[in-house]
Amino acid sequence: MSGTGTAGGPTVTTRIPARLDRLPWSRWHWMIVIGLGTVWILDGLEVTVVGNIASRLSEDGSGLAITDAQVTGIAAALYVAGACSGALVFGWLTDRYGRKKLFLITLAVYLAATALTAVSFSSWWFFLFRFLTGFGIGGEYAAINSAIDELIPSKYRGRVDLIINGSFWLGAVAGSLLSVLALDTGIFPKDIGWRLTFALGVVLGLVILLVRRHVPESPRWMFIHGRDEEAEQLVGEVEHEVEAETGRRLPPAEPAITVRQRKGIGFGLIARTVFRSYPKRAVLGLALFIGQAFLYNAITFGFGSILVKFFDVPSGATGYYFAVIAFCNFLGPLFLGRLFDTVGRRPMISGTYILSGLLLFGTAWLFDAGSLTAVTMTGCWCLVLFVASAGASSAYLTVSEIFPMETRAMAIAFFYAVGTAAGGITGPLVFADLTASGVVGDTVLAFCIGAALMVAAGLVALFFAVAAEQKSLEDIATPLSVTEGTG
């Protein structure tokens, strides 16, 4: 039922959030996961390919006048800067114009930029389109994380969100193995192989675009933005589909909420909501993103250089090692994700952050003592990142569920941008110099910086994390549009 409010738009009473949360898992949810979640595979492919082909790009005959440090330092930082910028721009547009429009546009931006990266003929061209590729990927983070959380039932939200964000590492596995093939000069010339790796990203992106066209708009976004009749129709169709699939009628959905519809929300209200109404949650979001960004940059951006410089691993073989590490990263959210819904958010978030930081401190100590080989170093990284990947994925889950719905995409964008800028722009610039120096102590320092910030973030989570497991998004943070009469 609905009525006309005296300020803003009309009011509408709906049970759509409760109806979505009480749905059992179905083919419809798999379509959401495949259509939206697979983009993280592309992101993993992008980041890993560039890291693994850095040595080849800097060689004579690659077709680019560029150094190893420029690829892992400047280009990496520009990619992250683009991702931060894209998250903020597209995050605001996502909250204003809807999830579906933006997750189609952001993927199109990614596809165009990646295709143009493949035809790079000079360093400035490569830098420019690395930035624009990141711009598209950053927009994906805001648009897709908000859509996923609003479409997935509360019972499964934690594990699904973690596994989807963790699928980044499936792309990393593919990127690692692809780089081994592309760097084999017996198959491809030096100036062709690396270009084909980017071209493959375009092909995969086009396939995802075909699937994504069938993913619906978020009904939660629709009923707040004056499209309540469309939202009711969409949810009704989904319920009918689920009942036909399971052969059982769905139970009644309670409670209802009453909201005042609005077209958009200003930056001022978003800032006041996030920092004045939820200051502890704001500190939590920043700590989680900064910690995971520094830990991962401490390891991944210098990964190839560490193996080559300290363990004499051929540059064309580093992809094999990284494929193993990347696969362990995916296994973390896969096996630990369910615990975030059962054991709870606070113990799992703080535990994974603190434990992974301590394990990286241990790795730094063993490396400094000269006790590691290429294989045992890889084993240590596997253990660290198995735990850390679940924690890092929970950062995206956390900021996408602990703020009001009207600010969700922008909140994701803000914390991703600020946290990732601190760790993801500064990190590559600092760690590239440290790992490129060839001095053991410098690499140990890089590890310790990442480990310390991860432990610090875990301690923040221990006190500030929200017990959001199996709760409706509307119970975790009341929508700003809710009026009297909710219940």
C-alpha positions in Angstrom: 0.0 0.0 0.0 1.1 3.6 -0.5 0.3 7.1 0.3 1.5 10.6 -0.4 4.0 12.2 1.9 4.2 15.9 2.7 8.0 16.1 2.0 10.1 14.4 -0.6 8.2 11.7 -2.5 5.3 9.5 -1.7 5.4 6.8 1.0 5.2 3.1 0.2 4.8 0.1 2.5 6.4 -3.1 1.3 7.6 -6.6 2.4 10.1 -6.9 -0.5 13.2 -7.1 1.8 11.6 -9.9 3.9 10.4 -11.7 0.8 13.9 -11.7 -0.7 15.5 -12.8 2.5 13.2 -15.8 3.0 13.9 -17.3 -0.4 15.7 -20.7 -0.5 18.7 -21.0 -2.8 17.6 -21.4 -6.4 18.7 -21.3 -10.0 17.8 -17.6 -10.0 20.5 -16.9 -7.4 23.0 -18.9 -9.4 22.2 -16.6 -12.3 23.0 -13.6 -10.1 26.2 -15.1 -8.9 27.4 -16.0 -12.4 26.3 -12.7 -14.0 27.8 -10.4 -11.4 30.4 -12.4 -9.6 32.5 -13.5 -12.5 33.9 -9.9 -13.1 36.3 -10.5 -10.2 37.9 -13.2 -12.3 38.6 -10.5 -14.8 40.1 -8.3 -12.2 42.4 -11.1 -11.0 43.4 -11.8 -14.5 44.3 -8.2 -15.2 46.4 -7.6 -12.0 48.2 -10.9 -12.2 49.0 -10.8 -15.9 50.6 -7.4 -15.5 52.7 -8.5 -12.5 53.9 -11.7 -14.3 54.7 -10.1 -17.6 56.6 -7.1 -16.1 60.0 -8.7 -16.7 59.1 -9.4 -20.4 57.7 -6.0 -21.1 61.0 -4.4 -19.9 63.1 -6.6 -22.3 64.4 -5.5 -25.7 62.0 -6.5 -28.4 58.8 -6.3 -26.4 57.5 -3.4 -28.4 57.4 -1.1 -25.4 60.1 1.2 -24.0 59.3 0.5 -20.4 61.2 -0.7 -17.3 60.2 -3.5 -14.8 59.9 -0.9 -12.0 57.6 1.2 -14.1 55.3 -1.7 -14.8 55.1 -2.9 -11.1 55.3 0.7 -9.7 53.8 3.4 -11.9 51.5 1.3 -14.0 50.2 -0.6 -11.0 49.6 2.6 -9.0 47.8 4.1 -12.0 45.6 1.0 -12.3 44.7 1.4 -8.6 44.2 5.2 -8.9 41.8 4.5 -11.8 39.9 1.9 -9.7 39.6 4.4 -6.8 38.3 7.1 -9.1 36.0 4.8 -10.9 34.5 3.5 -7.7 33.7 7.1 -6.5 32.2 8.2 -9.8 30.2 5.1 -10.6 29.3 4.6 -6.9 27.4 7.8 -6.9 25.8 7.1 -10.2 24.8 3.6 -9.0 23.0 4.9 -6.0 21.2 7.5 -8.1 20.4 5.6 -11.4 20.4 2.0 -10.3 22.6 -1.1 -10.1 21.8 -2.6 -13.4 22.5 0.4 -15.7 25.9 0.9 -14.0 27.1 -2.7 -13.9 26.6 -2.8 -17.7 28.3 0.5 -18.3 31.3 -0.3 -16.1 31.9 -3.6 -17.8 31.8 -1.8 -21.2 34.5 0.7 -19.9 36.7 -2.2 -18.8 36.3 -4.0 -22.2 37.3 -0.9 -24.2 40.3 0.0 -22.0 41.6 -3.5 -22.0 41.4 -3.8 -25.8 43.3 -0.6 -26.2 46.0 -1.7 -23.6 46.6 -4.7 -25.9 47.7 -2.4 -28.8 50.0 -0.3 -26.6 52.9 1.2 -28.6 54.5 3.4 -26.0 54.7 3.7 -22.2 52.3 6.7 -22.0 49.6 4.8 -23.9 50.1 1.8 -21.6 49.9 3.9 -18.5 46.7 5.7 -19.8 44.8 2.6 -20.5 45.9 0.9 -17.3 44.3 3.8 -15.5 41.1 3.5 -17.6 40.9 -0.3 -17.1 41.1 0.3 -13.4 38.4 3.0 -13.7 36.0 0.4 -15.1 36.9 -2.2 -12.5 36.5 0.2 -9.6 33.0 1.0 -10.8 32.3 -2.7 -10.9 33.2 -3.0 -7.2 30.6 -0.4 -6.2 27.8 -1.4 -8.5 28.1 -5.2 -8.1 28.7 -5.5 -4.4 25.7 -3.4 -3.7 23.5 -5.5 -6.1 24.8 -8.8 -4.8 24.0 -8.0 -1.1 20.6 -6.7 -2.0 19.6 -9.8 -4.0 21.1 -12.7 -2.0 19.1 -14.0 1.0 20.5 -13.0 4.4 21.1 -16.6 5.4 23.7 -17.0 2.6 24.9 -13.4 2.2 28.2 -13.7 4.0 29.6 -16.9 2.4 28.3 -15.9 -1.1 29.9 -12.4 -0.9 33.2 -13.8 0.3 33.4 -16.5 -2.4 32.4 -14.1 -5.1 35.1 -11.6 -4.0 37.5 -14.5 -3.6 36.9 -15.5 -7.2 39.4 -12.8 -8.0 42.0 -15.5 -7.4 40.5 -17.8 -10.0 41.3 -15.1 -12.5 44.8 -14.8 -10.9 45.3 -18.6 -11.5 44.3 -18.2 -15.1 46.5 -15.1 -15.5 49.5 -16.9 -14.0 49.2 -19.9 -16.3 48.4 -17.7 -19.3 51.5 -15.6 -18.7 53.6 -18.7 -18.8 52.2 -19.5 -22.2 52.4 -16.0 -23.5 56.0 -15.5 -22.3 57.2 -18.7 -24.2 59.1 -17.2 -27.1 59.0 -20.6 -28.8 55.2 -20.1 -29.3 54.8 -16.3 -29.5 57.3 -13.5 -30.4 58.2 -11.1 -27.5 56.0 -8.3 -28.9 52.9 -10.5 -29.4 52.4 -12.9 -26.5 51.8 -10.2 -23.8 49.2 -8.5 -26.1 47.2 -11.7 -26.4 46.8 -11.9 -22.6 44.9 -8.6 -22.6 42.9 -9.7 -25.7 41.7 -12.8 -23.8 40.4 -10.5 -21.0 38.2 -8.8 -23.7 36.8 -12.1 -24.9 35.9 -13.2 -21.3 34.4 -9.8 -20.7 32.1 -10.1 -23.7 30.9 -13.5 -22.5 30.1 -12.0 -19.1 28.3 -9.1 -20.7 25.9 -11.6 -22.5 25.0 -13.2 -19.2 24.7 -10.0 -17.3 22.0 -8.6 -19.5 19.6 -11.0 -17.8 20.4 -9.9 -14.2 17.6 -7.7 -12.9 17.7 -4.4 -11.1 17.7 -4.6 -7.3 14.1 -4.5 -6.0 15.3 -2.8 -2.9 16.7 0.0 -5.0 13.5 0.1 -7.1 10.9 0.5 -4.3 12.8 3.5 -2.8 13.2 5.2 -6.1 9.6 5.2 -7.2 9.5 1.9 -9.0 7.6 -0.1 -6.4 5.1 -1.7 -8.8 8.0 -3.0 -11.0 9.7 -4.3 -7.8 6.6 -6.1 -6.7 6.2 -7.7 -10.1 9.8 -8.8 -10.3 9.8 -10.3 -6.8 6.5 -12.0 -7.5 8.0 -13.6 -10.7 11.0 -14.8 -8.7 8.8 -16.3 -6.0 6.7 -18.1 -8.6 9.9 -19.5 -10.2 11.3 -20.7 -6.9 8.1 -22.4 -5.9 7.9 -24.2 -9.2 11.5 -25.3 -8.8 11.1 -26.5 -5.2 7.5 -27.8 -5.4 6.7 -26.0 -2.1 4.9 -22.8 -1.3 7.0 -20.1 0.4 6.2 -19.1 4.0 4.7 -15.7 4.8 7.2 -12.8 4.8 7.5 -10.5 7.8 8.0 -7.7 8.6 6.9 -4.8 6.3 8.7 -1.5 6.1 7.3 1.9 5.1 9.7 4.2 3.2 9.4 7.7 1.6 10.5 7.4 -2.0 13.3 9.6 -3.3 15.2 10.0 -6.5 18.7 10.6 -5.1 20.8 11.5 -2.1 23.4 14.2 -1.8 27.0 13.8 -0.8 26.4 15.9 2.4 23.8 13.5 3.7 25.9 10.5 2.8 28.9 11.9 4.7 26.8 12.8 7.7 25.2 9.4 7.8 28.5 7.5 7.5 30.7 9.6 9.8 28.3 11.1 12.3 25.7 8.4 12.7 28.1 5.4 12.3 31.6 6.6 13.3 32.8 3.3 14.7 31.7 1.5 11.5 33.5 4.2 9.4 36.7 3.5 11.3 36.2 -0.2 10.9 35.8 0.1 7.1 38.9 2.2 6.7 41.0 -0.1 8.9 39.9 -3.3 7.0 40.6 -1.8 3.5 43.9 -0.3 4.4 45.2 -3.4 6.2 44.3 -5.8 3.4 45.6 -3.5 0.7 49.0 -3.2 2.3 49.4 -6.9 3.0 48.5 -7.9 -0.5 50.6 -5.2 -2.1 53.6 -6.2 0.1 53.5 -9.7 -1.4 51.9 -9.6 -4.9 53.4 -6.5 -6.6 56.9 -7.7 -5.9 56.2 -11.4 -6.2 57.9 -12.0 -9.5 60.9 -9.9 -8.6 61.4 -11.6 -5.3 61.5 -15.1 -6.9 63.8 -13.9 -9.7 66.2 -11.9 -7.6 66.5 -14.0 -4.5 65.8 -17.5 -5.7 67.0 -17.4 -9.3 63.7 -18.5 -10.7 63.5 -17.8 -14.5 61.1 -14.9 -15.3 59.1 -17.1 -17.6 58.4 -19.6 -14.8 57.1 -17.3 -12.0 53.6 -17.8 -13.2 53.6 -21.5 -12.0 54.4 -20.3 -8.5 51.8 -17.6 -8.5 49.1 -20.0 -9.8 49.6 -22.1 -6.7 49.4 -19.1 -4.4 46.4 -17.7 -6.2 44.5 -21.0 -5.9 45.2 -21.1 -2.1 43.7 -17.6 -2.0 40.5 -18.8 -3.5 40.4 -21.8 -1.1 40.3 -19.4 1.9 36.9 -17.8 1.2 35.6 -21.1 -0.2 36.3 -23.1 3.0 36.1 -20.3 5.6 33.2 -18.3 4.1 30.5 -20.4 5.8 31.9 -19.6 9.2 31.3 -15.9 8.7 27.5 -16.8 8.7 27.7 -19.3 11.5 30.5 -18.5 13.9 29.9 -14.8 13.3 31.4 -11.7 11.6 33.4 -10.3 14.6 35.4 -13.4 15.5 36.0 -14.4 11.9 37.0 -10.9 10.6 39.3 -10.1 13.5 40.7 -13.6 13.6 41.6 -13.8 9.9 43.2 -10.4 9.9 45.3 -11.0 13.0 46.3 -14.5 12.1 47.4 -13.6 8.6 49.4 -10.7 9.9 51.2 -12.9 12.4 51.9 -15.5 9.7 53.4 -12.9 7.5 55.7 -11.7 10.3 56.8 -15.3 10.6 57.5 -15.5 6.9 59.6 -12.3 7.1 61.6 -13.8 9.9 62.4 -17.0 8.0 63.2 -15.1 4.9 65.6 -12.8 6.8 67.3 -15.8 8.3 67.9 -17.3 4.9 65.8 -20.4 5.7 63.6 -20.4 2.7 63.8 -21.7 -0.9 61.5 -20.7 -3.8 59.2 -23.6 -2.9 59.1 -23.0 0.9 58.6 -19.3 0.4 55.7 -20.1 -1.9 54.4 -22.5 0.8 54.5 -19.7 3.4 52.7 -17.3 1.1 50.0 -19.9 0.5 49.4 -20.2 4.2 49.4 -16.5 4.8 47.0 -15.7 1.9 44.7 -18.7 2.6 43.7 -16.9 5.8 44.2 -13.3 4.5 41.9 -13.8 1.5 38.9 -14.6 3.6 39.6 -11.5 5.7 40.2 -9.3 2.7 36.9 -10.5 1.1 35.1 -9.7 4.3 36.2 -6.0 4.0 33.9 -5.7 0.9 31.1 -7.6 2.7 31.4 -5.4 5.7 31.1 -2.0 4.1 28.4 -3.3 1.8 26.1 -4.3 4.6 26.7 -2.0 7.6 25.4 1.3 6.1 21.9 2.4 5.0 20.7 1.2 1.6 20.6 4.6 0.1 24.3 5.1 0.7 25.4 1.5 0.0 27.1 1.8 -3.3 28.7 5.2 -2.4 29.9 3.7 1.0 31.5 0.8 -0.8 33.1 3.2 -3.3 34.4 5.6 -0.6 36.0 2.9 1.7 37.4 1.0 -1.3 38.8 4.3 -2.7 40.3 5.7 0.5 41.6 2.4 1.8 42.9 1.2 -1.5 44.4 4.5 -2.3 46.3 4.4 1.0 47.5 0.9 0.5 47.1 0.4 -3.2 48.8 3.5 -4.6 51.3 4.1 -1.8 51.9 0.3 -1.5 53.1 -0.4 -5.1 55.3 2.7 -5.1 57.0 1.8 -1.8 57.1 -2.0 -2.3 58.4 -1.8 -5.8 61.5 0.0 -4.6 62.0 -2.2 -1.7 61.7 -5.5 -3.6 63.6 -4.2 -6.6 66.6 -3.3 -4.5 67.8 -6.9 -4.2 68.5 -6.3 -0.5 67.0 -8.9 1.9 66.3 -6.4 4.6 64.3 -4.2 2.3 62.0 -7.1 1.4 61.7 -8.0 5.0 60.6 -4.4 5.8 57.9 -4.6 3.1 56.5 -7.8 4.6 56.5 -6.3 8.1 54.7 -3.2 7.0 51.9 -5.2 5.5 51.8 -7.6 8.5 51.6 -4.8 11.1 48.7 -3.0 9.3 46.8 -6.3 9.0 47.1 -7.0 12.7 46.1 -3.5 13.6 43.0 -3.8 11.4 42.2 -7.1 13.1 42.3 -5.4 16.5 39.9 -2.7 15.3 37.5 -5.4 14.1 37.7 -7.1 17.4 36.1 -4.1 19.0 34.1 -2.5 16.2 32.9 -5.3 13.9 29.1 -5.6 13.6 27.2 -8.9 14.3 25.5 -8.9 10.9 25.4 -12.6 10.3 22.0 -13.9 9.0 20.4 -10.5 9.6 18.4 -8.5 7.1 20.2 -5.5 5.6 17.4 -3.3 7.0 18.0 -4.6 10.5 21.7 -4.0 10.3 21.3 -0.3 9.2 17.8 1.2 9.0 17.3 2.8 5.5 17.2 6.6 5.6 13.9 6.6 3.8 12.1 4.6 6.5 9.1 6.4 8.1 6.7 5.8 10.9 4.6 2.7 10.5 7.4 0.2 9.8 6.7 -3.2 11.3 
